[in-house]
Amino acid sequence: MSNASAPTSELTGPTRLTLKVWHPDCWTLEVTENVDAGVTAHTVYNTPDDTVKGHFTVYADRVEDIDDFVCATERSRLTDSVSELSPRHEFDNGASNVGNTTRELMVEYDPENSMTDSLLSHGFVHDAPVRVDDGWEYWPVIDTADRADLRERLDSLEAANQAEIIVTKVTSVAGAKNHVSHQLDKLSNRQREVFELACRRDYYAWPRETTTRELADELDISKTTLLEHLRKAEAKLLNQYAESTT
């Protein structure tokens, strides 16, 4: 069961939460649980094959631990491809390789195994990079829904994803700059049209009430084009990456 006992009643305005999350069929959780390394998830891009590619920074105390992380990620049944974006870091003159070391990866995987869409459908807007360590994800989110039913929404989120969720931090959001109503201003007209149609047709409900094919047909565009608009809109709303074009 979720731990939503933090004193949110004393806060005013939108609330920022940090959610400690475990859920099944997640490659980052499985790998970090078995390897002595952590990872930070930065940006996510959709592909034409209905998968996503994510940019991750792997961190550890030793080069060997990062090597183990990369190997485990490549072997995972939950990943489709793994590419290294930065060269392997070596230490000079045979010195001890204990110390902070990182490596950048691009990993392709199924978005259905991510919590992103489900969090959004329950009123939680992703607000910063996600850290994954020791088999747990740490999601910084803005709670855009009614604070009075926070526990119910967290319980529903757990049930929908067979997840375990613990609220580890609660703070107010001064100025509400990251509130979803403000984030919508970042969307192009087409992105807004696609995203708002998806919301009206309960694409983000659990279970989903429509498919990307049905949405594409209603807008008279291809499924690939719809996914491109939808993923760009989601990325802006979830603050996952800054686009240079709209």
URLIN-V38677 format. One line per field, one symbol per residue. phi: phi as a letter, one per 20 degrees, with the letter a starting at -180 (. if undefined). psi: psi as a letter, one per 30 degrees, with the letter a starting at -180 (. if undefined). burial: b if it has 24 or more other ideal C-beta (glycine too) atoms within 12 Angstrom, else e. Layout:
phi=???
psi=???
burial=???
//
This chain:
phi=.fddeffffeedmgdedddeccbfldfffffffdcebdbdeddccedfemdcddecdecaecgfffgfffffffeffdddbcceecffeddelmfgeeqfbcbecdcdbeffedegffgffdndegcagedcblmceddecdeedfffdgffffffffffdldcccedbcbedfnlfefgfffffeefgfffgffffgffelfefcffebdfffffffelcffffffffffffffffelebeeecc
psi=lljhgkiffflkalkkljkjkkllhkeeeeefffkillkkkdlkkllfggllkkkkkkklfkeeeeeeeeeeeefkfgkelkkkfllkklklhglkhklkklkkljkklkffglfeeeeefggjkkflkkkkkhgkkjjklkjfakffgeeeeeeeeeefghlkkkjfkklljkfhfgkeeeefffkleeeeeeeeeeeeghegljlkflleeeeeeefhlleeeeeeeeeeeeeeeghelkkfl.
burial=ebebebebeeeeebbbbbbbbbbeebbbbbbbeebbbbbbbbbbbbeeeebbbbbbbbbbebbebbbebbebbeebebbbebebeeeeeeeeeeeeeeeebbbbbbbbbbbebbbbbbbbbbbbbbbbbbbbbebbbbbbbbbbbebeebbebbebbbeebebbbbbbbbbebeeeebbbeebeebbeeebbebbebbbebebbeeeeeeebeebbeebeeebeebbbbbbbbbbbbbbbbeeeee
//
